[in-house]
Every structure is written in C-alpha cells, then in structure tokens.
Amino acid sequence: MKKVICLIPARSGSSILDKNIKLYKKKPLIFHTINVALKSKIIKRIIISTDSLKYKKLILKKYKKKVEVPFLRPKNISGDHSSDYSWLKHALVFLKREENYIPDIIVQLRPTTPNRDVKVVDNAINFFLRNYKKATSLRSANEFSQPPEKMFKINNGYFKGYFNKKKIFEYYNFPRQKFAKPYLPNGYIDILKPKIILNSNLIHGNKILPFITSQTNDIDSLDDFKKK
C-alpha cells in the first residue's frame, strides 16, 4: 500500500483578495476541493499549505480532525511569482523534519478547480498507481482547439511564430490537422512523486502520464465565480 496524501495550496494573495475562501456555490471556494478529497477512497491525509492564519482558522473550524494545517507557509514563497516547487518542497521538508514522514504519492488539488468528481480523482490515482514504476508524475488535461503552432507572440511590434522552423516557412498557415493534437493542462488533478521533488529540483519529471478529462471551470476572475 502506498502512502497517498493530498496537498492543497491556498495562499491568501491573489488578483482577487482572499479568492480561495470567497463564496462559490454558497461555500468558500476551497471547501469544494476539500470535500472531494475527503470522499476519496485512496487519499489518506489532507494537508493545506497556506500563508494565512485566517484561512487556517476557517478550515479547522469546519474540518477539525479531518484536515491538517500543520504549518503556515512562509510569505517569501507565497507571492505572485513564487513557484509551485517552493511550496511543495517546503511541505515535504516539514513533514520529514517534524514527523520523519515522506509520502509515496502527492495528489495536488488546486482550489481554483472546484467542480471535480471524486470518481475521476480516484480513477486518476489508480491509473498512476498501476504505472508507478514507469512514470514520474501524472497531469490532467483536456483537448484544446488549436495547436501551439497556430499561436503568435509580438516581437518588436510584429507577430512572430513561437517556433523556429526555418525550413518550413509560415508553418502557422498550415491546417491545424497537420499538427499533433494539442492538450491543455487544466488543474483537475496532478499526481507527483516526493522523491522527484526532493532529489531533482523538478516537479513532474520527464515521464508525465497524461490523464484526459473534460474541460472544467477554472476560477481566475470574478466572472468565473458566476459560472456553474
């Protein structure tokens, strides 16, 4: 049996103040993610990584003895430009130092993807467990309408393709069917190996299992809170 924990990131800073506890469908946004994790038949521990004492009190008031908030994340790794790697490593180092505990698998569930089905979450975990020796991580994604080859950046005031394909001039004008089918990571679920994070300074590693889901609501703006 693998030690499977769920890590939920919930920093207080955002373009929307206290976005992670703003009401969505009559509940604080993060509660939807916690509720799904609690329903999982595989996840054994749920740990919240937050820099906010306000968040900690709110979560423990509702989920005492069910969810853990064993530390407050340092402010210097909780800003807009802080990396996922920094808070993930901080949580793992804390667990190793304080409990001599390192899980086998981290299930990362972001509060900004609230409309999950626990059956899909457990299917993803089981899929990863079956491929545990071959994969370094799993990442959910949905099919995307346009391949990256069709996209532009602006360079010195002019459109320029993202790819340096000198032998294929104006490749971006080819029909999209000429390119590989694109997939967009959607935050439904990420599954990570602690040993990759601790030993290689990476999050996903070089063998990322694809787990395809339907497109789901990602809460990024005030208008997104109005969506079902």
C-alpha positions as CSV (number, residue, x, y, z in Angstrom):
1,M,0.0,0.0,0.0
2,K,1.3,3.4,-1.0
3,K,1.2,6.4,1.4
4,V,-1.1,8.8,-0.6
5,I,-1.6,12.3,0.7
6,C,-3.4,15.3,-0.8
7,L,-1.7,18.7,-0.8
8,I,-4.0,21.7,-1.4
9,P,-2.3,25.1,-2.0
10,A,-4.2,28.1,-0.6
11,R,-2.2,31.3,-0.4
12,S,-4.1,34.4,0.5
13,G,-2.6,36.8,-2.0
14,S,-4.2,36.9,-5.5
15,S,-5.6,39.3,-8.1
16,I,-8.8,38.7,-6.2
17,L,-8.5,39.3,-2.5
18,D,-8.9,36.0,-0.5
19,K,-10.0,34.2,-3.7
20,N,-9.6,30.8,-2.1
21,I,-12.2,31.4,0.6
22,K,-14.6,33.6,-1.5
23,L,-18.0,32.1,-1.7
24,Y,-18.7,29.8,-4.8
25,K,-22.0,28.0,-4.9
26,K,-22.6,29.2,-1.3
27,K,-19.4,27.7,0.1
28,P,-15.8,29.0,0.5
29,L,-14.1,28.1,-2.8
30,I,-11.5,25.8,-1.1
31,F,-14.3,23.8,0.6
32,H,-15.3,22.2,-2.7
33,T,-11.8,20.8,-3.2
34,I,-11.5,19.6,0.5
35,N,-14.9,17.8,0.2
36,V,-13.8,15.9,-2.9
37,A,-10.5,14.9,-1.2
38,L,-12.5,13.6,1.9
39,K,-14.6,11.4,-0.4
40,S,-11.6,9.7,-2.0
41,K,-11.2,6.1,-1.1
42,I,-7.4,6.3,-1.6
43,I,-6.2,9.6,-0.1
44,K,-5.2,9.0,3.5
45,R,-4.2,12.6,4.6
46,I,-5.3,16.0,3.5
47,I,-2.8,18.9,4.2
48,I,-3.4,22.5,3.4
49,S,-0.4,24.8,2.5
50,T,-1.4,28.3,3.3
51,D,0.3,31.5,4.5
52,S,-2.9,32.8,6.2
53,L,-3.9,32.3,9.8
54,K,-7.4,33.4,8.8
55,Y,-7.6,30.5,6.3
56,K,-6.2,28.1,8.9
57,K,-8.8,29.0,11.5
58,L,-11.7,28.9,8.9
59,I,-10.6,25.5,7.6
60,L,-10.0,23.9,11.0
61,K,-13.3,25.2,12.4
62,K,-15.1,23.3,9.6
63,Y,-12.9,20.3,9.2
64,K,-11.2,19.7,12.6
65,K,-9.6,16.2,12.8
66,K,-10.3,15.6,9.1
67,V,-7.9,18.1,7.5
68,E,-4.5,19.2,8.6
69,V,-2.9,22.7,8.6
70,P,0.3,21.9,10.4
71,F,2.2,25.0,9.4
72,L,1.9,28.4,7.9
73,R,3.7,28.8,4.6
74,P,6.4,31.5,4.7
75,K,5.5,34.7,3.0
76,N,8.6,34.7,0.8
77,I,7.3,31.6,-1.0
78,S,3.7,32.8,-1.1
79,G,3.8,35.7,-3.6
80,D,2.5,36.1,-7.1
81,H,5.8,35.0,-8.6
82,S,6.5,32.1,-6.2
83,S,6.9,28.7,-7.8
84,D,4.9,25.6,-7.1
85,Y,8.2,23.8,-6.5
86,S,8.9,26.1,-3.5
87,W,5.7,25.4,-1.5
88,L,5.7,21.7,-2.4
89,K,9.3,21.2,-1.2
90,H,8.5,23.3,1.9
91,A,5.6,20.9,2.8
92,L,7.7,17.8,2.3
93,V,10.7,19.1,4.2
94,F,8.4,20.0,7.1
95,L,6.8,16.5,7.2
96,K,10.2,14.8,7.0
97,R,11.7,17.1,9.8
98,E,8.7,17.0,12.2
99,E,7.3,13.5,11.6
100,N,10.1,11.6,9.8
101,Y,7.3,11.1,7.2
102,I,7.6,11.1,3.4
103,P,4.6,10.0,1.4
104,D,4.9,7.9,-1.7
105,I,2.5,10.0,-3.7
106,I,1.2,13.6,-3.6
107,V,-2.2,14.3,-5.0
108,Q,-2.2,18.0,-5.8
109,L,-5.7,19.5,-6.0
110,R,-6.0,23.3,-6.6
111,P,-8.9,25.2,-5.0
112,T,-9.4,27.1,-8.3
113,T,-10.7,23.9,-9.9
114,P,-13.8,23.3,-7.7
115,N,-16.0,21.2,-10.0
116,R,-14.4,17.8,-9.6
117,D,-15.9,14.3,-9.5
118,V,-14.3,12.1,-6.8
119,K,-14.6,9.1,-9.2
120,V,-12.4,10.9,-11.7
121,V,-9.9,11.7,-9.0
122,D,-9.7,8.1,-7.8
123,N,-9.5,6.8,-11.3
124,A,-6.5,9.1,-11.9
125,I,-4.8,7.9,-8.7
126,N,-5.4,4.2,-9.6
127,F,-4.1,4.8,-13.1
128,F,-0.9,6.3,-11.7
129,L,-0.5,3.5,-9.2
130,R,-0.7,1.0,-12.0
131,N,2.1,2.8,-13.7
132,Y,4.0,3.9,-10.6
133,K,7.3,2.3,-11.7
134,K,7.2,3.8,-15.2
135,A,6.0,7.3,-14.6
136,T,7.4,10.3,-12.7
137,S,4.1,12.1,-12.4
138,L,0.6,12.5,-13.8
139,R,-1.1,15.6,-15.1
140,S,-4.7,16.1,-16.2
141,A,-5.5,17.9,-19.4
142,N,-8.4,18.4,-21.9
143,E,-8.3,18.6,-25.7
144,F,-7.6,22.1,-27.0
145,S,-9.0,23.5,-30.2
146,Q,-5.8,24.9,-31.7
147,P,-2.2,23.6,-31.7
148,P,0.6,25.8,-30.3
149,E,2.0,26.1,-33.9
150,K,-1.0,28.4,-34.7
151,M,-0.2,30.9,-32.0
152,F,1.8,34.1,-32.2
153,K,3.9,36.3,-29.9
154,I,4.6,40.0,-30.6
155,N,8.2,40.8,-31.2
156,N,9.3,44.4,-31.9
157,G,5.7,45.3,-32.8
158,Y,5.2,42.4,-35.2
159,F,3.6,38.9,-35.0
160,K,6.1,36.1,-34.9
161,G,5.6,32.4,-34.5
162,Y,6.7,30.7,-31.3
163,F,8.7,28.1,-33.2
164,N,12.0,28.4,-35.1
165,K,11.1,26.3,-38.2
166,K,13.3,27.9,-40.8
167,K,12.9,25.0,-43.2
168,I,9.1,25.3,-43.0
169,F,8.3,28.9,-43.9
170,E,5.0,30.2,-42.5
171,Y,4.2,26.8,-40.9
172,Y,1.5,28.6,-38.9
173,N,-0.6,28.9,-42.0
174,F,-0.8,25.1,-42.4
175,P,-4.2,23.5,-41.5
176,R,-4.3,22.5,-37.8
177,Q,-4.9,18.9,-38.9
178,K,-1.2,18.9,-39.9
179,F,-0.1,19.2,-36.3
180,A,-0.3,16.9,-33.3
181,K,-3.5,17.0,-31.3
182,P,-3.0,19.6,-28.5
183,Y,-3.9,19.1,-24.8
184,L,-4.1,21.9,-22.3
185,P,-3.3,21.2,-18.6
186,N,-6.5,22.1,-16.6
187,G,-5.7,21.7,-12.9
188,Y,-8.2,18.9,-12.3
189,I,-5.5,16.7,-10.7
190,D,-1.7,16.5,-10.6
191,I,0.0,13.4,-9.0
192,L,3.6,13.8,-8.0
193,K,6.4,11.8,-6.5
194,P,8.1,13.3,-3.5
195,K,11.5,11.8,-4.4
196,I,11.4,13.7,-7.7
197,I,10.7,17.0,-5.9
198,L,13.3,16.4,-3.2
199,N,16.1,14.9,-5.3
200,S,15.9,16.5,-8.7
201,N,14.6,20.1,-8.1
202,L,11.8,19.3,-10.5
203,I,8.0,18.8,-10.0
204,H,6.8,16.5,-12.7
205,G,10.0,14.8,-14.1
206,N,10.4,13.6,-17.6
207,K,7.7,10.9,-17.8
208,I,4.4,12.7,-17.2
209,L,1.4,10.4,-17.6
210,P,-1.5,12.1,-19.5
211,F,-4.9,11.9,-17.9
212,I,-7.6,13.3,-20.2
213,T,-10.7,14.9,-18.6
214,S,-13.4,17.1,-19.9
215,Q,-12.9,20.9,-19.8
216,T,-13.6,22.3,-16.3
217,N,-14.3,25.7,-14.8
218,D,-11.0,27.4,-13.7
219,I,-11.7,30.2,-11.2
220,D,-9.4,33.1,-12.2
221,S,-11.7,36.2,-12.3
222,L,-14.8,37.5,-10.6
223,D,-16.9,36.4,-13.6
224,D,-15.7,32.8,-13.1
225,F,-17.4,32.8,-9.7
226,K,-20.8,33.2,-11.5
227,K,-20.2,30.1,-13.7
228,K,-21.8,26.8,-12.8
